[in-house]
Amino acid sequence: MIARVWRGETRAEDADRYAGYLRRTGLADARATPGNRGVLIQRRVADGRAEFVFTSFWDSMEAIRGFAGDDVHVARYYPEDREMLLALPPDIDHFEVIADER
């Protein structure tokens, strides 16, 4: 299994709005893509900012291509991301999952 990890930040006052937006866009699209094994969204609010970590779990890099396109190392953004995110980090991290004890 492969974990695809994206990080982004909003202003603290946009945290709830962006969390809902992530659920309607990235989470919904990832879950609808064949080969997706689930999504974990984490949030931390501190010092006037909300940091989000969006981790999606996949069967293979080929499955990730079905979600992200040919260049799996580039982040996928949606229209309102530009309104709420403080920056648009271009890169994505991928990790081989070697243990999952949930």
C-alpha positions in Angstrom: 0.0 0.0 0.0 1.2 3.5 -0.8 0.4 6.6 1.3 0.1 9.9 -0.7 0.7 12.9 1.6 -0.2 16.5 0.9 0.2 19.5 3.3 -1.4 22.9 3.2 -2.3 25.9 5.4 -5.1 28.3 5.7 -5.9 31.2 8.1 -7.4 29.9 11.3 -10.7 31.5 10.5 -10.9 29.5 7.3 -10.2 26.1 9.0 -13.8 24.8 9.2 -14.7 26.0 5.8 -11.6 24.5 4.2 -12.2 21.2 6.1 -15.6 20.9 4.6 -14.2 21.8 1.2 -11.6 19.1 1.4 -14.3 16.5 2.2 -16.4 17.6 -0.8 -13.4 17.7 -3.3 -10.3 15.7 -2.6 -11.7 13.2 -0.2 -14.8 12.5 -2.4 -12.7 12.2 -5.6 -10.0 10.0 -4.0 -12.7 7.6 -2.5 -14.4 7.4 -5.9 -11.1 6.4 -7.6 -10.5 2.6 -8.1 -7.6 1.5 -6.0 -8.2 4.0 -3.1 -8.1 2.3 0.3 -9.1 5.4 2.3 -8.3 8.9 3.3 -7.1 10.5 6.6 -7.4 14.3 7.0 -5.6 15.9 10.0 -5.8 19.5 11.1 -3.9 21.6 13.7 -4.8 25.2 14.5 -2.1 27.3 16.1 -0.7 30.8 15.8 -3.5 32.1 13.6 -3.1 29.3 11.0 -4.7 25.9 10.3 -2.3 23.2 9.0 -3.9 20.3 7.1 -2.3 17.0 6.3 -4.3 15.0 3.7 -3.2 11.4 3.4 -4.7 9.0 0.9 -4.0 5.3 0.8 -3.6 3.4 -2.5 -3.1 0.0 -3.9 -0.4 1.1 -6.4 1.2 4.0 -8.2 -1.0 3.2 -11.1 -4.1 3.7 -8.9 -2.7 7.0 -7.9 -2.3 8.0 -11.5 -6.1 7.5 -11.9 -6.6 10.2 -9.3 -3.6 12.5 -9.8 -2.8 12.2 -13.5 0.5 11.1 -15.1 2.7 13.2 -12.9 1.9 11.7 -9.5 4.4 14.0 -7.8 2.5 17.1 -8.5 -0.3 18.2 -6.2 -3.9 18.2 -7.5 -5.8 21.5 -6.7 -9.4 22.5 -7.0 -10.8 26.0 -7.9 -11.4 27.3 -4.3 -8.0 26.2 -3.0 -6.6 29.4 -4.3 -9.1 31.4 -2.2 -8.3 29.7 1.1 -4.8 28.3 1.0 -1.9 30.5 2.0 0.3 28.8 -0.6 -0.1 26.1 -3.2 2.7 23.6 -2.4 3.6 21.9 -5.7 4.9 18.6 -4.4 3.4 15.5 -2.9 5.2 12.9 -0.8 4.6 9.1 -1.3 5.5 6.5 1.3 5.3 2.7 1.3 3.1 1.6 4.2 5.0 -1.1 6.0 2.6 -1.5 8.9 -1.1 -0.5 9.5 -2.4 -1.5 12.9 -5.6 0.5 12.9 
